[in-house]
Amino acid sequence: MLREEKVAKLIDWFRKSSVRHAEAMENLQEELAAAQVGELNRFYAAVLREGALDLFLTLLDDEDERIAGMAAVYAMRDEPGRCREVLVRLSALPGLMGFRAQSALQRWDSGDWNK
């Protein structure tokens, strides 16, 4: 498989897992949400191993807020400026999405991101 194809698949899998994670969170399905976090971790690590952060960062502009938000959380250490902008925008939304974005910003701003 060509590198471009592999990266495209990884990014697509990350997108799908982001949606499944958000749905699990909305439905209070903790085990399913946790399983998706494991998948998201794997996909993001693989994207980094492929040296494709620039392609991954296109997810920050995804029209699906669940995907943009999850991409921002994962890439925060690697691209804090752009990711913070996305989280600030999402923090103004009502409901769980806004709350989760606010919580992520608080953790980042307080220095608790790695804890």
Residue frames as a rotation matrix with the C-alpha (Angstrom) as fourth column:
MET 1
0.579 0.815 0.000 0.00
0.815 -0.579 0.000 0.00
0.000 0.000 -1.000 0.00
LEU 2
-0.143 -0.601 0.786 1.31
0.536 -0.715 -0.448 3.43
0.832 0.358 0.425 -0.89
ARG 3
-0.818 -0.255 -0.515 2.01
0.574 -0.391 -0.719 5.89
-0.018 -0.884 0.467 1.93
GLU 4
-0.853 0.514 0.092 -0.68
-0.486 -0.846 0.218 8.28
0.190 0.142 0.972 0.67
GLU 5
-0.074 0.847 -0.526 -3.29
-0.240 0.497 0.834 5.51
0.968 0.188 0.167 0.69
LYS 6
-0.277 -0.115 -0.954 -2.26
0.772 0.564 -0.292 4.38
0.572 -0.818 -0.068 4.16
VAL 7
-0.964 -0.114 -0.241 -2.45
0.237 -0.779 -0.581 7.91
-0.121 -0.617 0.778 5.56
ALA 8
-0.596 0.803 0.001 -5.82
-0.615 -0.458 0.642 8.51
0.516 0.382 0.766 3.90
LYS 9
0.041 0.601 -0.798 -7.18
0.197 0.778 0.596 5.34
0.980 -0.182 -0.086 5.51
LEU 10
-0.555 -0.322 -0.767 -5.79
0.793 0.072 -0.604 6.26
0.250 -0.944 0.215 8.93
ILE 11
-0.980 0.199 -0.006 -7.37
-0.193 -0.955 -0.223 9.69
-0.051 -0.218 0.975 8.74
ASP 12
-0.283 0.924 -0.258 -10.68
-0.531 0.073 0.844 8.22
0.799 0.376 0.470 7.60
TRP 13
-0.052 0.216 -0.975 -10.61
0.592 0.793 0.144 5.71
0.804 -0.570 -0.170 10.47
PHE 14
-0.867 -0.272 -0.418 -9.86
0.498 -0.512 -0.700 8.56
-0.023 -0.815 0.579 12.89
ARG 15
-0.749 0.652 0.115 -12.87
-0.570 -0.724 0.388 10.46
0.336 0.225 0.914 11.53
LYS 16
0.016 0.807 -0.591 -15.17
-0.188 0.583 0.791 7.46
0.982 0.098 0.161 11.98
SER 17
-0.253 -0.171 -0.952 -13.87
0.809 0.503 -0.305 6.70
0.531 -0.847 0.011 15.47
SER 18
-0.996 -0.082 0.045 -14.38
0.051 -0.881 -0.471 10.36
0.078 -0.467 0.881 16.44
VAL 19
-0.358 0.934 0.009 -18.03
-0.700 -0.274 0.660 10.10
0.619 0.230 0.751 15.49
ARG 20
0.158 0.397 -0.904 -18.48
0.242 0.872 0.426 6.76
0.957 -0.286 0.042 17.26
HIS 21
-0.669 -0.465 -0.580 -16.80
0.676 -0.056 -0.735 8.19
0.309 -0.883 0.352 20.38
ALA 22
-0.908 0.355 0.225 -19.06
-0.390 -0.910 -0.139 11.25
0.155 -0.214 0.964 20.41
GLU 23
-0.025 0.942 -0.335 -22.16
-0.533 0.271 0.802 9.09
0.846 0.199 0.495 19.97
ALA 24
-0.040 -0.063 -0.997 -21.05
0.604 0.793 -0.075 6.79
0.796 -0.605 0.006 22.79
MET 25
-0.925 -0.320 -0.203 -20.47
0.358 -0.562 -0.745 9.80
0.124 -0.763 0.635 25.06
GLU 26
-0.624 0.759 0.186 -23.90
-0.675 -0.643 0.362 11.23
0.394 0.100 0.914 24.23
ASN 27
0.310 0.781 -0.543 -25.49
-0.410 0.625 0.665 7.85
0.858 0.016 0.513 25.02
LEU 28
0.309 -0.271 0.912 -23.47
-0.950 -0.052 0.306 7.37
-0.035 -0.961 -0.274 28.22
GLN 29
0.985 -0.073 -0.155 -21.84
0.041 0.978 -0.203 4.20
0.167 0.194 0.967 26.85
GLU 30
0.638 -0.757 0.137 -18.60
-0.656 -0.442 0.611 4.41
-0.402 -0.480 -0.779 28.78
GLU 31
0.166 -0.605 0.779 -17.07
0.138 0.796 0.589 1.13
-0.976 0.009 0.216 27.60
LEU 32
0.545 0.086 0.834 -17.70
0.825 0.123 -0.552 1.92
-0.150 0.989 -0.004 23.95
ALA 33
0.965 -0.214 0.151 -16.32
-0.184 -0.964 -0.190 5.45
0.186 0.156 -0.970 24.39
ALA 34
0.432 -0.843 0.319 -13.20
-0.533 0.047 0.845 4.05
-0.728 -0.535 -0.429 26.05
ALA 35
0.238 -0.308 0.921 -12.74
0.589 0.800 0.115 1.53
-0.772 0.515 0.372 23.25
GLN 36
0.809 0.101 0.579 -12.90
0.554 -0.458 -0.695 4.34
0.195 0.883 -0.426 20.71
VAL 37
0.808 -0.589 0.025 -10.24
-0.545 -0.730 0.412 6.28
-0.225 -0.347 -0.911 22.63
GLY 38
0.168 -0.749 0.640 -7.95
0.007 0.651 0.759 3.28
-0.986 -0.123 0.115 22.21
GLU 39
0.375 0.042 0.926 -8.64
0.880 0.298 -0.370 3.30
-0.291 0.954 0.075 18.48
LEU 40
0.973 0.021 0.228 -8.11
0.096 -0.941 -0.325 7.05
0.208 0.339 -0.918 18.23
ASN 41
0.557 -0.823 0.107 -4.79
-0.466 -0.203 0.861 6.73
-0.688 -0.530 -0.497 20.05
ARG 42
0.060 -0.523 0.850 -3.63
0.477 0.763 0.436 4.07
-0.877 0.380 0.295 17.61
PHE 43
0.568 0.228 0.790 -4.69
0.823 -0.165 -0.544 5.99
0.006 0.959 -0.282 14.51
TYR 44
0.975 -0.219 0.044 -3.10
-0.220 -0.975 0.023 9.26
0.038 -0.033 -0.999 15.66
ALA 45
0.331 -0.900 0.283 0.16
-0.307 0.181 0.934 7.53
-0.892 -0.396 -0.217 16.60
ALA 46
0.111 -0.250 0.962 0.24
0.756 0.650 0.082 5.86
-0.645 0.718 0.261 13.19
VAL 47
0.869 0.221 0.443 -0.35
0.461 -0.687 -0.561 9.18
0.180 0.692 -0.699 11.42
LEU 48
0.780 -0.626 -0.015 2.59
-0.535 -0.679 0.504 10.67
-0.325 -0.385 -0.864 13.31
ARG 49
0.127 -0.748 0.652 4.79
0.101 0.663 0.741 7.66
-0.987 -0.028 0.160 12.47
GLU 50
0.299 0.071 0.952 3.96
0.922 0.235 -0.307 8.26
-0.246 0.969 0.005 8.82
GLY 51
-0.704 -0.610 -0.365 5.03
0.535 -0.792 0.293 11.89
-0.468 0.011 0.884 9.16
ALA 52
-0.546 0.598 0.586 1.58
0.618 -0.184 0.764 13.06
0.565 0.780 -0.269 8.09
LEU 53
-0.455 0.367 -0.811 0.64
0.700 -0.415 -0.581 15.60
-0.550 -0.833 -0.069 10.75
ASP 54
-0.867 0.094 -0.490 0.03
-0.299 -0.885 0.358 18.21
-0.400 0.457 0.795 8.04
LEU 55
-0.685 0.650 -0.331 -2.63
-0.133 0.335 0.933 15.98
0.717 0.683 -0.143 6.45
PHE 56
-0.422 0.512 -0.748 -4.14
0.871 0.458 -0.177 15.13
0.252 -0.726 -0.640 9.82
LEU 57
-0.740 0.053 -0.671 -4.51
0.348 -0.823 -0.449 18.84
-0.576 -0.566 0.590 10.61
THR 58
-0.859 0.512 0.007 -6.98
-0.217 -0.376 0.901 19.20
0.464 0.772 0.434 7.74
LEU 59
-0.304 0.764 -0.568 -9.45
0.753 0.558 0.347 17.57
0.583 -0.323 -0.746 10.15
LEU 60
-0.686 0.018 -0.727 -9.42
0.560 -0.625 -0.544 20.79
-0.464 -0.781 0.418 12.18
ASP 61
-0.808 0.372 -0.457 -11.50
-0.531 -0.795 0.293 22.31
-0.254 0.479 0.840 9.37
ASP 62
-0.851 0.521 -0.071 -13.98
0.438 0.778 0.451 19.44
0.290 0.352 -0.890 9.18
GLU 63
-0.478 0.745 0.465 -17.57
-0.493 -0.666 0.561 20.65
0.727 0.039 0.686 9.15
ASP 64
0.512 0.567 -0.645 -18.48
0.247 0.622 0.743 17.90
0.823 -0.540 0.178 11.62
GLU 65
0.390 -0.330 0.860 -17.67
-0.728 -0.682 0.068 19.48
0.564 -0.653 -0.506 14.97
ARG 66
0.912 -0.042 0.408 -17.16
-0.253 0.726 0.640 16.06
-0.323 -0.687 0.651 16.57
ILE 67
0.669 -0.689 0.279 -14.30
0.728 0.532 -0.432 15.37
0.149 0.492 0.858 14.17
ALA 68
0.296 -0.556 0.777 -12.77
0.052 -0.803 -0.594 18.85
0.954 0.216 -0.209 14.35
GLY 69
0.622 0.012 0.783 -12.92
-0.729 -0.354 0.586 18.79
0.284 -0.935 -0.211 18.14
MET 70
0.910 -0.294 0.293 -11.36
0.115 0.857 0.502 15.37
-0.398 -0.423 0.814 18.49
ALA 71
0.496 -0.764 0.413 -8.61
0.704 0.075 -0.707 16.27
0.509 0.641 0.575 16.03
ALA 72
0.377 -0.324 0.868 -7.91
-0.355 -0.916 -0.188 19.44
0.856 -0.237 -0.460 18.04
VAL 73
0.821 -0.043 0.569 -7.61
-0.548 0.218 0.808 17.46
-0.159 -0.975 0.156 21.26
TYR 74
0.811 -0.507 0.291 -5.22
0.500 0.860 0.105 14.95
-0.303 0.060 0.951 19.72
ALA 75
0.275 -0.738 0.617 -3.03
0.787 -0.196 -0.586 17.48
0.553 0.646 0.526 17.93
MET 76
0.972 0.215 0.099 -2.96
0.126 -0.825 0.550 20.07
0.200 -0.522 -0.829 20.76
ARG 77
0.545 -0.829 -0.127 0.66
0.226 -0.001 0.974 19.33
-0.808 -0.559 0.187 21.73
ASP 78
-0.197 -0.658 0.727 1.81
0.858 0.244 0.453 19.37
-0.475 0.713 0.516 18.12
GLU 79
-0.622 0.093 0.777 -0.11
0.512 -0.703 0.494 22.43
0.592 0.705 0.390 16.88
PRO 80
-0.506 0.429 -0.748 -1.44
0.807 -0.070 -0.586 24.28
-0.304 -0.900 -0.311 19.94
GLY 81
-0.840 0.161 -0.518 -2.32
-0.193 -0.981 0.009 27.56
-0.507 0.108 0.855 18.23
ARG 82
-0.667 0.591 -0.454 -4.64
-0.542 0.034 0.840 26.13
0.512 0.806 0.297 15.60
CYS 83
-0.507 0.471 -0.722 -6.08
0.525 0.833 0.176 23.53
0.684 -0.290 -0.670 17.94
ARG 84
-0.723 0.213 -0.657 -6.84
0.544 -0.410 -0.732 26.09
-0.425 -0.887 0.180 20.62
GLU 85
-0.821 0.431 -0.374 -8.71
-0.550 -0.771 0.321 28.21
-0.150 0.469 0.870 18.06
VAL 86
-0.496 0.646 -0.581 -10.91
-0.154 0.593 0.791 25.23
0.855 0.481 -0.194 17.19
LEU 87
-0.471 0.297 -0.831 -11.60
0.808 0.524 -0.271 24.45
0.355 -0.798 -0.486 20.84
VAL 88
-0.861 0.190 -0.472 -12.44
0.092 -0.854 -0.511 28.09
-0.500 -0.484 0.718 21.60
ARG 89
-0.678 0.634 -0.372 -14.95
-0.666 -0.314 0.677 28.08
0.312 0.706 0.635 18.73
LEU 90
-0.337 0.543 -0.769 -16.46
0.143 0.837 0.528 24.78
0.930 0.068 -0.360 19.87
SER 91
-0.814 -0.026 -0.580 -16.62
0.577 0.071 -0.814 25.89
0.063 -0.997 -0.043 23.51
ALA 92
-0.828 0.542 -0.141 -19.37
-0.514 -0.836 -0.195 28.35
-0.223 -0.089 0.971 22.55
LEU 93
-0.481 0.665 -0.571 -21.65
-0.316 0.476 0.821 25.50
0.818 0.575 -0.019 21.45
PRO 94
0.170 0.607 0.776 -24.42
-0.981 0.025 0.194 24.26
0.098 -0.794 0.600 23.71
GLY 95
0.909 0.389 -0.149 -24.48
-0.369 0.918 0.141 20.80
0.192 -0.074 0.979 25.21
LEU 96
0.789 -0.574 0.219 -21.80
0.299 0.670 0.680 18.21
-0.537 -0.470 0.700 25.64
MET 97
0.424 -0.658 0.623 -19.67
0.822 -0.010 -0.570 19.43
0.381 0.753 0.536 22.72
GLY 98
0.446 -0.214 0.869 -19.29
-0.160 -0.974 -0.158 22.89
0.880 -0.068 -0.469 24.22
PHE 99
0.885 -0.067 0.461 -18.68
-0.457 0.060 0.887 21.50
-0.087 -0.996 0.023 27.69
ARG 100
0.722 -0.638 0.266 -15.99
0.598 0.770 0.222 19.10
-0.347 -0.001 0.938 26.47
ALA 101
0.304 -0.614 0.729 -14.23
0.615 -0.458 -0.642 21.86
0.727 0.643 0.239 24.52
GLN 102
0.605 -0.039 0.795 -14.32
-0.483 -0.812 0.328 24.14
0.633 -0.582 -0.510 27.58
SER 103
0.923 -0.242 0.299 -12.92
-0.132 0.533 0.836 21.35
-0.361 -0.811 0.460 29.73
ALA 104
0.533 -0.761 0.370 -10.09
0.843 0.443 -0.305 20.71
0.068 0.474 0.878 27.27
LEU 105
0.305 -0.393 0.868 -9.21
0.179 -0.871 -0.457 24.41
0.935 0.295 -0.195 27.22
GLN 106
0.792 0.022 0.611 -9.20
-0.563 -0.364 0.742 24.58
0.238 -0.931 -0.276 31.00
ARG 107
0.836 -0.506 0.210 -6.88
0.341 0.781 0.523 21.57
-0.429 -0.366 0.826 31.21
TRP 108
0.344 -0.723 0.598 -4.54
0.823 -0.074 -0.563 23.08
0.452 0.686 0.570 28.62
ASP 109
0.374 -0.140 0.917 -4.52
-0.094 -0.989 -0.113 26.55
0.923 -0.044 -0.383 30.17
SER 110
0.846 0.001 0.534 -3.92
-0.532 -0.072 0.843 25.20
0.039 -0.997 -0.060 33.68
GLY 111
-0.176 -0.970 -0.169 -1.01
-0.952 0.211 -0.223 23.00
0.252 0.121 -0.960 32.59
ASP 112
-0.103 0.221 0.970 -2.90
-0.615 0.753 -0.237 19.80
-0.782 -0.620 0.058 33.46
TRP 113
0.415 0.344 -0.843 -2.92
-0.908 0.210 -0.361 18.52
0.053 0.915 0.399 29.89
ASN 114
-0.237 -0.630 -0.740 -0.41
-0.560 0.711 -0.425 15.72
0.794 0.313 -0.521 30.57
LYS 115
-0.782 -0.053 0.621 -2.01
-0.603 0.317 -0.732 14.59
-0.158 -0.947 -0.280 33.82
